[in-house]
Amino acid sequence: MNKILYQADQAKSIEIKTCANTVHTSRAHFHDEVSIGIIEQGSCRTEIGHHSFHLSEGTLLIIPSKAVHRCQPKDTTNWRFKMIYLGDSLFSKIFGDMVRNGSIYPKLKSSTFQYVIKTFKLFEESLLNQETEPKVLIDLMNVMDLHEKGSIKQNSEPPNSEKIGSIIQYLNKHYLSRITIDDLSEQFGINKYQLIRQFHLCTGLTPQKYLINLRINEAKKMLQNNRPIADVAVTCGFYDQSHFDKYFKAYTGVVPMNYCLHQP
């Protein structure tokens, strides 16, 4: 069965996504939250920042917030994963600085793999019952701690250009405003073609795609708080609901209406 399913807790501080036999997005993208994932079935090529990894069934991974990444399953008919999204503050409260820069725990032994799958399932059930289950997260932290020696560090690098870093900060603050490449070029005193090239080298995204990603992330938060879809589309800078639907599905794998169906 092909499906993508999102579930959130009552406080909207935790979300879990299940993806089976389909690709939720082939676009490079980032989340405002830390991502904790488990590959339950199949294998994929995953790009995180400027690094590429071949990951397979039994891999547990942590992707830092704002880290640009893309996942390409080898065979979508044999593919299943789950991903938990945690805000930075909650993640730090439970995990501290342990895996803040991201880690990959490849090919867990069978017993550990089954334990992690069970832990994710318990976490999913706790969200369905509108319960917060920190013990489940602590159990995952213990698994990571035990397998730290065999983990792969992602070494996600921040922007290495001061000017591009300033542009990113500006976009992070003003993403709901109308912003064009020409606006950025004029404001930061950089040729627009050079800006696009340097921005992509630093982030893996063009400024426009980075801006859209910020808006989609904000749209998810608004939908979680039961804002009308049409209002969210306008507030987040999309021309109309059809335009919003297209981009929302491109980044999340589902249209806004389906995303709303699973909000508490």
Phi and psi restraints in degrees (value plus and minus 20) as a CYANA .aco file:
   2 ASN   PHI    -104.6   -64.6
   2 ASN   PSI     105.4   145.4
   3 LYS   PHI    -180.1  -140.1
   3 LYS   PSI     133.2   173.2
   4 ILE   PHI    -152.2  -112.2
   4 ILE   PSI     106.1   146.1
   5 LEU   PHI    -153.1  -113.1
   5 LEU   PSI     111.2   151.2
   6 TYR   PHI    -132.5   -92.5
   6 TYR   PSI     120.0   160.0
   7 GLN   PHI    -158.1  -118.1
   7 GLN   PSI     121.4   161.4
   8 ALA   PHI    -147.5  -107.5
   8 ALA   PSI     139.4   179.4
   9 ASP   PHI    -103.3   -63.3
   9 ASP   PSI     151.5   191.5
  10 GLN   PHI     -81.5   -41.5
  10 GLN   PSI     -55.6   -15.6
  11 ALA   PHI    -100.6   -60.6
  11 ALA   PSI     -25.6    14.4
  12 LYS   PHI      42.0    82.0
  12 LYS   PSI       5.9    45.9
  13 SER   PHI    -119.4   -79.4
  13 SER   PSI     -33.9     6.1
  14 ILE   PHI    -155.7  -115.7
  14 ILE   PSI     120.3   160.3
  15 GLU   PHI    -159.3  -119.3
  15 GLU   PSI     126.1   166.1
  16 ILE   PHI    -146.6  -106.6
  16 ILE   PSI     119.9   159.9
  17 LYS   PHI    -141.8  -101.8
  17 LYS   PSI     115.3   155.3
  18 THR   PHI    -133.6   -93.6
  18 THR   PSI     111.4   151.4
  19 CYS   PHI    -149.5  -109.5
  19 CYS   PSI     103.8   143.8
  20 ALA   PHI    -154.0  -114.0
  20 ALA   PSI     104.2   144.2
  21 ASN   PHI      35.6    75.6
  21 ASN   PSI      15.5    55.5
  22 THR   PHI    -180.5  -140.5
  22 THR   PSI     149.7   189.7
  23 VAL   PHI    -128.2   -88.2
  23 VAL   PSI     102.9   142.9
  24 HIS   PHI     -93.7   -53.7
  24 HIS   PSI     -49.5    -9.5
  25 THR   PHI    -186.4  -146.4
  25 THR   PSI     120.5   160.5
  26 SER   PHI    -117.5   -77.5
  26 SER   PSI     -19.7    20.3
  27 ARG   PHI    -101.6   -61.6
  27 ARG   PSI     126.7   166.7
  28 ALA   PHI     -87.6   -47.6
  28 ALA   PSI     115.5   155.5
  29 HIS   PHI    -177.3  -137.3
  29 HIS   PSI     154.0   194.0
  30 PHE   PHI    -163.5  -123.5
  30 PHE   PSI     141.5   181.5
  31 HIS   PHI    -138.2   -98.2
  31 HIS   PSI     133.3   173.3
  32 ASP   PHI     -95.7   -55.7
  32 ASP   PSI     -35.3     4.7
  33 GLU   PHI    -125.1   -85.1
  33 GLU   PSI     143.6   183.6
  34 VAL   PHI     -96.2   -56.2
  34 VAL   PSI     118.0   158.0
  35 SER   PHI    -128.5   -88.5
  35 SER   PSI     111.3   151.3
  36 ILE   PHI    -139.4   -99.4
  36 ILE   PSI      95.9   135.9
  37 GLY   PHI    -146.2  -106.2
  37 GLY   PSI     137.5   177.5
  38 ILE   PHI    -154.1  -114.1
  38 ILE   PSI     108.8   148.8
  39 ILE   PHI    -107.7   -67.7
  39 ILE   PSI      91.7   131.7
  40 GLU   PHI    -107.8   -67.8
  40 GLU   PSI     -46.1    -6.1
  41 GLN   PHI    -177.3  -137.3
  41 GLN   PSI     117.8   157.8
  42 GLY   PHI      69.4   109.4
  42 GLY   PSI    -186.7  -146.7
  43 SER   PHI    -166.9  -126.9
  43 SER   PSI     144.4   184.4
  44 CYS   PHI    -176.4  -136.4
  44 CYS   PSI     144.6   184.6
  45 ARG   PHI    -124.2   -84.2
  45 ARG   PSI     102.3   142.3
  46 THR   PHI    -138.9   -98.9
  46 THR   PSI     108.8   148.8
  47 GLU   PHI    -125.8   -85.8
  47 GLU   PSI     106.3   146.3
  48 ILE   PHI    -148.3  -108.3
  48 ILE   PSI      96.0   136.0
  49 GLY   PHI      42.3    82.3
  49 GLY   PSI    -147.2  -107.2
  50 HIS   PHI    -121.5   -81.5
  50 HIS   PSI      -3.2    36.8
  51 HIS   PHI    -137.5   -97.5
  51 HIS   PSI     128.5   168.5
  52 SER   PHI    -141.9  -101.9
  52 SER   PSI     118.8   158.8
  53 PHE   PHI    -154.1  -114.1
  53 PHE   PSI     123.7   163.7
  54 HIS   PHI    -121.8   -81.8
  54 HIS   PSI      93.3   133.3
  55 LEU   PHI    -135.8   -95.8
  55 LEU   PSI     129.1   169.1
  56 SER   PHI    -156.7  -116.7
  56 SER   PSI     155.4   195.4
  57 GLU   PHI     -67.4   -27.4
  57 GLU   PSI     114.3   154.3
  58 GLY   PHI      73.7   113.7
  58 GLY   PSI      -8.9    31.1
  59 THR   PHI    -119.8   -79.8
  59 THR   PSI     110.0   150.0
  60 LEU   PHI    -125.9   -85.9
  60 LEU   PSI     116.8   156.8
  61 LEU   PHI    -164.9  -124.9
  61 LEU   PSI     134.4   174.4
  62 ILE   PHI    -140.7  -100.7
  62 ILE   PSI     107.4   147.4
  63 ILE   PHI    -135.4   -95.4
  63 ILE   PSI     102.7   142.7
  64 PRO   PHI     -84.1   -44.1
  64 PRO   PSI     136.7   176.7
  65 SER   PHI     -81.5   -41.5
  65 SER   PSI     124.8   164.8
  66 LYS   PHI      50.5    90.5
  66 LYS   PSI     -19.1    20.9
  67 ALA   PHI     -98.3   -58.3
  67 ALA   PSI     101.7   141.7
  68 VAL   PHI     -93.2   -53.2
  68 VAL   PSI     110.8   150.8
  69 HIS   PHI    -168.5  -128.5
  69 HIS   PSI     143.7   183.7
  70 ARG   PHI    -171.9  -131.9
  70 ARG   PSI     119.7   159.7
  71 CYS   PHI    -142.8  -102.8
  71 CYS   PSI     108.8   148.8
  72 GLN   PHI    -144.4  -104.4
  72 GLN   PSI      79.2   119.2
  73 PRO   PHI     -81.1   -41.1
  73 PRO   PSI     124.2   164.2
  74 LYS   PHI     -88.6   -48.6
  74 LYS   PSI     -58.3   -18.3
  75 ASP   PHI    -164.5  -124.5
  75 ASP   PSI      88.7   128.7
  76 THR   PHI     -89.5   -49.5
  76 THR   PSI     -34.5     5.5
  77 THR   PHI    -103.0   -63.0
  77 THR   PSI     -25.9    14.1
  78 ASN   PHI    -156.0  -116.0
  78 ASN   PSI      45.6    85.6
  79 TRP   PHI    -170.0  -130.0
  79 TRP   PSI     107.9   147.9
  80 ARG   PHI    -175.2  -135.2
  80 ARG   PSI     112.8   152.8
  81 PHE   PHI    -168.4  -128.4
  81 PHE   PSI     141.5   181.5
  82 LYS   PHI    -145.5  -105.5
  82 LYS   PSI     126.1   166.1
  83 MET   PHI    -157.6  -117.6
  83 MET   PSI     109.0   149.0
  84 ILE   PHI    -122.0   -82.0
  84 ILE   PSI     113.8   153.8
  85 TYR   PHI    -131.9   -91.9
  85 TYR   PSI     103.8   143.8
  86 LEU   PHI    -144.3  -104.3
  86 LEU   PSI     116.4   156.4
  87 GLY   PHI     -81.5   -41.5
  87 GLY   PSI     133.0   173.0
  88 ASP   PHI     -75.3   -35.3
  88 ASP   PSI     -62.0   -22.0
  89 SER   PHI     -86.8   -46.8
  89 SER   PSI     -62.7   -22.7
  90 LEU   PHI     -87.3   -47.3
  90 LEU   PSI     -60.7   -20.7
  91 PHE   PHI     -80.5   -40.5
  91 PHE   PSI     -65.7   -25.7
  92 SER   PHI     -84.1   -44.1
  92 SER   PSI     -56.6   -16.6
  93 LYS   PHI     -82.2   -42.2
  93 LYS   PSI     -58.0   -18.0
  94 ILE   PHI    -110.8   -70.8
  94 ILE   PSI     -64.9   -24.9
  95 PHE   PHI    -120.5   -80.5
  95 PHE   PSI     -33.0     7.0
  96 GLY   PHI      42.5    82.5
  96 GLY   PSI    -161.3  -121.3
  97 ASP   PHI    -116.1   -76.1
  97 ASP   PSI      -7.8    32.2
  98 MET   PHI     -73.8   -33.8
  98 MET   PSI     -69.4   -29.4
  99 VAL   PHI    -151.9  -111.9
  99 VAL   PSI      15.2    55.2
 100 ARG   PHI     -78.6   -38.6
 100 ARG   PSI     -53.0   -13.0
 101 ASN   PHI    -111.8   -71.8
 101 ASN   PSI     -14.1    25.9
 102 GLY   PHI      73.4   113.4
 102 GLY   PSI     120.1   160.1
 103 SER   PHI    -166.7  -126.7
 103 SER   PSI     134.1   174.1
 104 ILE   PHI    -144.3  -104.3
 104 ILE   PSI     109.7   149.7
 105 TYR   PHI    -134.3   -94.3
 105 TYR   PSI      71.7   111.7
 106 PRO   PHI    -102.0   -62.0
 106 PRO   PSI     128.5   168.5
 107 LYS   PHI      26.3    66.3
 107 LYS   PSI      40.9    80.9
 108 LEU   PHI     -80.2   -40.2
 108 LEU   PSI     126.6   166.6
 109 LYS   PHI     -83.8   -43.8
 109 LYS   PSI     136.6   176.6
 110 SER   PHI     -72.9   -32.9
 110 SER   PSI     -65.7   -25.7
 111 SER   PHI     -85.0   -45.0
 111 SER   PSI     -60.0   -20.0
 112 THR   PHI     -88.7   -48.7
 112 THR   PSI     -61.4   -21.4
 113 PHE   PHI     -78.4   -38.4
 113 PHE   PSI     -67.1   -27.1
 114 GLN   PHI     -85.2   -45.2
 114 GLN   PSI     -54.7   -14.7
 115 TYR   PHI     -85.7   -45.7
 115 TYR   PSI     -61.8   -21.8
 116 VAL   PHI     -86.1   -46.1
 116 VAL   PSI     -62.5   -22.5
 117 ILE   PHI     -78.8   -38.8
 117 ILE   PSI     -63.7   -23.7
 118 LYS   PHI     -82.6   -42.6
 118 LYS   PSI     -59.6   -19.6
 119 THR   PHI     -84.4   -44.4
 119 THR   PSI     -63.0   -23.0
 120 PHE   PHI     -82.7   -42.7
 120 PHE   PSI     -59.8   -19.8
 121 LYS   PHI     -84.1   -44.1
 121 LYS   PSI     -62.0   -22.0
 122 LEU   PHI     -82.3   -42.3
 122 LEU   PSI     -59.3   -19.3
 123 PHE   PHI     -83.9   -43.9
 123 PHE   PSI     -63.7   -23.7
 124 GLU   PHI     -81.0   -41.0
 124 GLU   PSI     -62.9   -22.9
 125 GLU   PHI     -85.5   -45.5
 125 GLU   PSI     -56.6   -16.6
 126 SER   PHI     -85.4   -45.4
 126 SER   PSI     -54.3   -14.3
 127 LEU   PHI     -90.1   -50.1
 127 LEU   PSI     -61.1   -21.1
 128 LEU   PHI     -79.7   -39.7
 128 LEU   PSI     -55.8   -15.8
 129 ASN   PHI    -109.3   -69.3
 129 ASN   PSI     -13.2    26.8
 130 GLN   PHI      36.0    76.0
 130 GLN   PSI      24.1    64.1
 131 GLU   PHI    -135.6   -95.6
 131 GLU   PSI     126.8   166.8
 132 THR   PHI    -117.3   -77.3
 132 THR   PSI     107.6   147.6
 133 GLU   PHI    -143.4  -103.4
 133 GLU   PSI      56.8    96.8
 134 PRO   PHI     -81.5   -41.5
 134 PRO   PSI     -46.5    -6.5
 135 LYS   PHI     -79.8   -39.8
 135 LYS   PSI     -56.8   -16.8
 136 VAL   PHI     -81.2   -41.2
 136 VAL   PSI     -62.6   -22.6
 137 LEU   PHI     -88.2   -48.2
 137 LEU   PSI     -57.1   -17.1
 138 ILE   PHI     -85.1   -45.1
 138 ILE   PSI     -57.7   -17.7
 139 ASP   PHI     -81.2   -41.2
 139 ASP   PSI     -61.4   -21.4
 140 LEU   PHI     -84.8   -44.8
 140 LEU   PSI     -60.3   -20.3
 141 MET   PHI     -81.0   -41.0
 141 MET   PSI     -59.4   -19.4
 142 ASN   PHI     -85.0   -45.0
 142 ASN   PSI     -57.9   -17.9
 143 VAL   PHI     -82.3   -42.3
 143 VAL   PSI     -65.1   -25.1
 144 MET   PHI     -82.5   -42.5
 144 MET   PSI     -60.9   -20.9
 145 ASP   PHI     -82.1   -42.1
 145 ASP   PSI     -62.6   -22.6
 146 LEU   PHI     -88.0   -48.0
 146 LEU   PSI     -46.6    -6.6
 147 HIS   PHI    -129.5   -89.5
 147 HIS   PSI      -3.0    37.0
 148 GLU   PHI     -80.7   -40.7
 148 GLU   PSI     -57.8   -17.8
 149 LYS   PHI     -83.7   -43.7
 149 LYS   PSI     -52.2   -12.2
 150 GLY   PHI    -114.4   -74.4
 150 GLY   PSI     -12.7    27.3
 151 SER   PHI    -101.4   -61.4
 151 SER   PSI     138.6   178.6
 152 ILE   PHI    -127.4   -87.4
 152 ILE   PSI     105.3   145.3
 153 LYS   PHI    -105.2   -65.2
 153 LYS   PSI     118.6   158.6
 154 GLN   PHI    -103.2   -63.2
 154 GLN   PSI     -48.4    -8.4
 155 ASN   PHI      32.1    72.1
 155 ASN   PSI      27.9    67.9
 156 SER   PHI     -80.9   -40.9
 156 SER   PSI     109.0   149.0
 157 GLU   PHI    -122.1   -82.1
 157 GLU   PSI     115.1   155.1
 158 PRO   PHI     -91.8   -51.8
 158 PRO   PSI     145.8   185.8
 159 PRO   PHI     -72.8   -32.8
 159 PRO   PSI     113.8   153.8
 160 ASN   PHI    -118.0   -78.0
 160 ASN   PSI      -6.7    33.3
 161 SER   PHI    -140.7  -100.7
 161 SER   PSI     105.6   145.6
 162 GLU   PHI     -81.4   -41.4
 162 GLU   PSI     -60.0   -20.0
 163 LYS   PHI     -88.4   -48.4
 163 LYS   PSI     -63.2   -23.2
 164 ILE   PHI     -84.8   -44.8
 164 ILE   PSI     -57.6   -17.6
 165 GLY   PHI     -79.5   -39.5
 165 GLY   PSI     -59.5   -19.5
 166 SER   PHI     -86.8   -46.8
 166 SER   PSI     -58.4   -18.4
 167 ILE   PHI     -85.6   -45.6
 167 ILE   PSI     -61.3   -21.3
 168 ILE   PHI     -81.4   -41.4
 168 ILE   PSI     -64.5   -24.5
 169 GLN   PHI     -80.8   -40.8
 169 GLN   PSI     -59.6   -19.6
 170 TYR   PHI     -84.3   -44.3
 170 TYR   PSI     -65.3   -25.3
 171 LEU   PHI     -84.8   -44.8
 171 LEU   PSI     -59.7   -19.7
 172 ASN   PHI     -81.0   -41.0
 172 ASN   PSI     -47.4    -7.4
 173 LYS   PHI    -113.1   -73.1
 173 LYS   PSI     -52.0   -12.0
 174 HIS   PHI    -137.7   -97.7
 174 HIS   PSI       3.1    43.1
 175 TYR   PHI     -83.9   -43.9
 175 TYR   PSI     -38.3     1.7
 176 LEU   PHI    -106.6   -66.6
 176 LEU   PSI     -25.1    14.9
 177 SER   PHI    -107.2   -67.2
 177 SER   PSI     143.0   183.0
 178 ARG   PHI     -97.6   -57.6
 178 ARG   PSI      96.5   136.5
 179 ILE   PHI    -150.9  -110.9
 179 ILE   PSI     110.0   150.0
 180 THR   PHI    -135.6   -95.6
 180 THR   PSI     145.3   185.3
 181 ILE   PHI     -80.8   -40.8
 181 ILE   PSI     -59.4   -19.4
 182 ASP   PHI     -82.2   -42.2
 182 ASP   PSI     -58.4   -18.4
 183 ASP   PHI     -80.6   -40.6
 183 ASP   PSI     -67.2   -27.2
 184 LEU   PHI     -85.4   -45.4
 184 LEU   PSI     -60.9   -20.9
 185 SER   PHI     -79.4   -39.4
 185 SER   PSI     -65.3   -25.3
 186 GLU   PHI     -90.4   -50.4
 186 GLU   PSI     -64.4   -24.4
 187 GLN   PHI     -86.1   -46.1
 187 GLN   PSI     -56.6   -16.6
 188 PHE   PHI    -125.3   -85.3
 188 PHE   PSI     -14.9    25.1
 189 GLY   PHI      41.6    81.6
 189 GLY   PSI      27.8    67.8
 190 ILE   PHI    -159.3  -119.3
 190 ILE   PSI     116.1   156.1
 191 ASN   PHI     -73.1   -33.1
 191 ASN   PSI     114.6   154.6
 192 LYS   PHI     -83.7   -43.7
 192 LYS   PSI     -52.4   -12.4
 193 TYR   PHI     -92.2   -52.2
 193 TYR   PSI     -57.5   -17.5
 194 GLN   PHI     -87.4   -47.4
 194 GLN   PSI     -57.3   -17.3
 195 LEU   PHI     -80.9   -40.9
 195 LEU   PSI     -69.0   -29.0
 196 ILE   PHI     -80.9   -40.9
 196 ILE   PSI     -64.3   -24.3
 197 ARG   PHI     -84.8   -44.8
 197 ARG   PSI     -67.7   -27.7
 198 GLN   PHI     -88.7   -48.7
 198 GLN   PSI     -57.3   -17.3
 199 PHE   PHI     -82.4   -42.4
 199 PHE   PSI     -62.8   -22.8
 200 HIS   PHI     -87.2   -47.2
 200 HIS   PSI     -58.1   -18.1
 201 LEU   PHI     -82.9   -42.9
 201 LEU   PSI     -56.3   -16.3
 202 CYS   PHI    -100.3   -60.3
 202 CYS   PSI     -56.1   -16.1
 203 THR   PHI    -135.3   -95.3
 203 THR   PSI     -41.7    -1.7
 204 GLY   PHI      66.4   106.4
 204 GLY   PSI     -17.4    22.6
 205 LEU   PHI    -151.4  -111.4
 205 LEU   PSI     136.2   176.2
 206 THR   PHI     -99.0   -59.0
 206 THR   PSI     140.7   180.7
 207 PRO   PHI     -76.2   -36.2
 207 PRO   PSI     -59.3   -19.3
 208 GLN   PHI     -85.4   -45.4
 208 GLN   PSI     -62.2   -22.2
 209 LYS   PHI     -89.4   -49.4
 209 LYS   PSI     -55.1   -15.1
 210 TYR   PHI     -82.7   -42.7
 210 TYR   PSI     -62.9   -22.9
 211 LEU   PHI     -83.7   -43.7
 211 LEU   PSI     -64.4   -24.4
 212 ILE   PHI     -81.9   -41.9
 212 ILE   PSI     -61.6   -21.6
 213 ASN   PHI     -80.7   -40.7
 213 ASN   PSI     -63.2   -23.2
 214 LEU   PHI     -79.3   -39.3
 214 LEU   PSI     -62.0   -22.0
 215 ARG   PHI     -88.7   -48.7
 215 ARG   PSI     -58.4   -18.4
 216 ILE   PHI     -85.0   -45.0
 216 ILE   PSI     -61.4   -21.4
 217 ASN   PHI     -81.4   -41.4
 217 ASN   PSI     -60.5   -20.5
 218 GLU   PHI     -88.0   -48.0
 218 GLU   PSI     -58.8   -18.8
 219 ALA   PHI     -80.6   -40.6
 219 ALA   PSI     -60.0   -20.0
 220 LYS   PHI     -79.8   -39.8
 220 LYS   PSI     -63.3   -23.3
 221 LYS   PHI     -83.5   -43.5
 221 LYS   PSI     -60.8   -20.8
 222 MET   PHI     -85.8   -45.8
 222 MET   PSI     -61.0   -21.0
 223 LEU   PHI     -86.8   -46.8
 223 LEU   PSI     -54.7   -14.7
 224 GLN   PHI     -82.9   -42.9
 224 GLN   PSI     -47.2    -7.2
 225 ASN   PHI    -117.0   -77.0
 225 ASN   PSI      -0.8    39.2
 226 ASN   PHI      44.7    84.7
 226 ASN   PSI      10.2    50.2
 227 ARG   PHI     -92.0   -52.0
 227 ARG   PSI     122.0   162.0
 228 PRO   PHI     -78.7   -38.7
 228 PRO   PSI     120.1   160.1
 229 ILE   PHI     -77.9   -37.9
 229 ILE   PSI     -63.4   -23.4
 230 ALA   PHI     -82.1   -42.1
 230 ALA   PSI     -59.5   -19.5
 231 ASP   PHI     -85.6   -45.6
 231 ASP   PSI     -61.4   -21.4
 232 VAL   PHI     -82.3   -42.3
 232 VAL   PSI     -62.7   -22.7
 233 ALA   PHI     -77.9   -37.9
 233 ALA   PSI     -67.5   -27.5
 234 VAL   PHI     -88.5   -48.5
 234 VAL   PSI     -65.9   -25.9
 235 THR   PHI     -80.1   -40.1
 235 THR   PSI     -57.0   -17.0
 236 CYS   PHI    -109.5   -69.5
 236 CYS   PSI      -9.9    30.1
 237 GLY   PHI      67.3   107.3
 237 GLY   PSI      -0.5    39.5
 238 PHE   PHI    -115.9   -75.9
 238 PHE   PSI     128.0   168.0
 239 TYR   PHI     -81.3   -41.3
 239 TYR   PSI     -63.0   -23.0
 240 ASP   PHI    -179.4  -139.4
 240 ASP   PSI    -199.6  -159.6
 241 GLN   PHI     -86.5   -46.5
 241 GLN   PSI     -54.0   -14.0
 242 SER   PHI     -83.2   -43.2
 242 SER   PSI     -63.8   -23.8
 243 HIS   PHI     -82.2   -42.2
 243 HIS   PSI     -62.9   -22.9
 244 PHE   PHI     -83.9   -43.9
 244 PHE   PSI     -66.3   -26.3
 245 ASP   PHI     -75.6   -35.6
 245 ASP   PSI     -64.5   -24.5
 246 LYS   PHI     -79.8   -39.8
 246 LYS   PSI     -69.3   -29.3
 247 TYR   PHI     -94.5   -54.5
 247 TYR   PSI     -56.3   -16.3
 248 PHE   PHI     -82.0   -42.0
 248 PHE   PSI     -64.5   -24.5
 249 LYS   PHI     -86.8   -46.8
 249 LYS   PSI     -56.1   -16.1
 250 ALA   PHI     -82.1   -42.1
 250 ALA   PSI     -51.3   -11.3
 251 TYR   PHI    -118.4   -78.4
 251 TYR   PSI     -42.0    -2.0
 252 THR   PHI    -137.9   -97.9
 252 THR   PSI     -38.4     1.6
 253 GLY   PHI      71.9   111.9
 253 GLY   PSI     -28.7    11.3
 254 VAL   PHI    -154.0  -114.0
 254 VAL   PSI     136.1   176.1
 255 VAL   PHI     -99.5   -59.5
 255 VAL   PSI     138.6   178.6
 256 PRO   PHI     -74.0   -34.0
 256 PRO   PSI     -59.0   -19.0
 257 MET   PHI     -79.9   -39.9
 257 MET   PSI     -64.5   -24.5
 258 ASN   PHI     -87.5   -47.5
 258 ASN   PSI     -55.5   -15.5
 259 TYR   PHI     -82.5   -42.5
 259 TYR   PSI     -61.1   -21.1
 260 CYS   PHI     -87.3   -47.3
 260 CYS   PSI     -48.5    -8.5
 261 LEU   PHI     -80.5   -40.5
 261 LEU   PSI     -45.4    -5.4
 262 HIS   PHI    -127.8   -87.8
 262 HIS   PSI      -4.1    35.9
 263 GLN   PHI    -109.5   -69.5
 263 GLN   PSI     120.9   160.9
